[in-house]
Amino acid sequence: MKVEREPLPDFDIQQLRVVESQHSDHHPGEVVGYRCATCGQADESKSQIWHRDCCHHAGEHGRSHYEGAPPTDETHAELDPTHTLFMVRSAETDVTEGVERGSPVMWLCGSCFNGDETAGEIVHDEACSLAECGPSQR
């Protein structure tokens, strides 16, 4: 899947809009996530982004969703070869933000389609077979 980054008005947060996908559940034009243009962190909603400490948005988002504990980079069942995981890549280059065309900007679970900037940070829906693998349980 490839996405374009579209800035939101009055924010330095970008929508990740699908421009190319080989999966039938994602269509061109669909928004699959959000990315902070300052620190590069991404998540499936703007309110879930856990900004890096150096970002001027640090503390504004993600804290209530992740119950105050930062997501970790640990990975478990997400990388099991039987589980489908989608890499979301940028369809454009923006050197000012350190994003090159084709570079990964987030990952999506193939079962519940929740996403995050690393596979180990995905918070899965309760109905997902990987629900117990969310960062708050690690």
Secondary structure, DSSP 8 states (H G I E B T S, - for coil): -EEEEEE-TTSSEEEEEEEE-SSTT--TT-EEEEEETTT--EESSGGG----TTSTTTTTSSTTTTTTS------SGGG-TTS-EEEEEESS-BGGGTB-TT-EEEEEETTT--EESSGGG----TTSTTGGGSGGG-
